Amino acid sequence: MAENKLNNKKIETKVKTLINKIRPYLQRDGGDVEYVKMEAGIVYVKLQGACVGCPSADLTLKEGIEAILLEEVPGVIGIEKVN
């Protein structure tokens, strides 16, 4: 059990690190993304600024952020936005 918690913490740390590397690209266009939580391999994020209501936000989320997380972080199976 303790090993599983430690592994989850490592995964969460990797996710947060990658999101922080992605943020400047969104901020450059007036948007932003905030890590909220991770449960059962799903990463929950909140889009902010110009990303809210942007027609390309879902594309950025799925084909940008999610693709990077799926490739770089074993254990991540998807991404969802929260309001």
KAKADA-V235678 format. One record per run of one state. SS is the DSSP state (~ for helix, > for strand, _ for the rest). FROM is the first residue (numbers start at 1). LEN is the number of residues. If there is no record, write none. Layout:
BEGIN
{{SS/FROM/LEN} {SS/FROM/LEN}}
END
This chain:
BEGIN
{{_/1/1} {~/2/26} {_/28/3} {>/31/9} {_/40/2} {>/42/8} {_/50/7} {~/57/16} {_/73/5} {>/78/4} {_/82/2}}
END
